[in-house]
Amino acid sequence: MSKLKDEFLRRANQVLQQVEQILPKRSEPVDWNTVFAASWQRKGNSSFFRTIELGADIQLSDLLGVDTQRKQLLRNTQQFMRGYPANHALLWGARGTGKSSLVRALLSAYAEQGLRLIEVERNELADLPMIVESLVGLPQRFIVFCDDLSFDAGEGDYRILKSVLDGSLERAPDNVLLYATSNRRHLLPEHHSDNENWQRGAGGELHPNEAVEDKIALSDRFGLWLSFYPFSQEHYLDVVRHWIEHYAQPLKLQWQFSDELAKAAISWAQARGNRNGRCAAQFAKQWVGLQLLTQQEQ
């Protein structure tokens, strides 16, 4: 009997070891007193926070032409930082207009006051309940940030995400907010076919197709919507001036804005089909670097 018992225990221990290998491992605790930003990572069966360094190269003052959006997001974040009611935010609109930079710049403004940033990929938002649970009761204030939250036609997992967001956000502790960016207001592509089956009810009331309601419902999880639009040429050139000064001043490059420089900046944007803040910063880097290189070679 003793031998049978020992054999049973040995086999049971082997089974337990095999089960432990396939079970997800708990993430190691993060010292949020010293860590300001982290990304949520999956590796095998493990999920954990990976510390990331977000430089202070982007300040709120660097984001030109989005004064209204910046003011609204700042006000919402200030409410959050003081423990007052605040909304989850969706920043949507044209690419390269400062949506992601605005969220990341909040960290440089409020990190010393206890703000922390957690970046989560769209495909990992299913872990949102686990992430939120790990932050309950901590003294810091956390923005969970999902960059480029959108779905392609035919993807069905947005319905799963909608349920996750619905449950996680409504029951989130008061020290957690979700900020997301997207190129689409409703996070999914919209088609004429979505409206094909509209019906006229009694009294002339229109009842939209369920597909439309389903798509709108996802973005409704965010109480604050901020819209970002393509730059005008004047706005674009203002941003070019700002970034040239930003890169030129520390390197003591003397420069003046001229019609020739403006034409070069416009040509740069036309070649890329973009007239936005990202394009302006890229042109400024190229132009300032070229001026310094030319001076050194002379």
Secondary structure as UniProt FT lines:
FT   HELIX           2..22
FT   TURN            32..34
FT   STRAND          37..43
FT   TURN            44..45
FT   STRAND          46..51
FT   HELIX           60..62
FT   TURN            64..65
FT   HELIX           67..81
FT   TURN            82..83
FT   STRAND          89..93
FT   TURN            95..96
FT   HELIX           99..110
FT   HELIX           111..113
FT   STRAND          115..119
FT   HELIX           122..127
FT   HELIX           128..135
FT   TURN            136..137
FT   STRAND          141..146
FT   TURN            153..154
FT   HELIX           157..170
FT   TURN            174..175
FT   STRAND          176..182
FT   TURN            185..186
FT   HELIX           192..195
FT   TURN            196..197
FT   STRAND          199..200
FT   HELIX           202..204
FT   STRAND          206..207
FT   HELIX           210..219
FT   TURN            220..221
FT   STRAND          224..228
FT   HELIX           233..248
FT   TURN            249..252
FT   HELIX           259..272
FT   HELIX           277..297
//
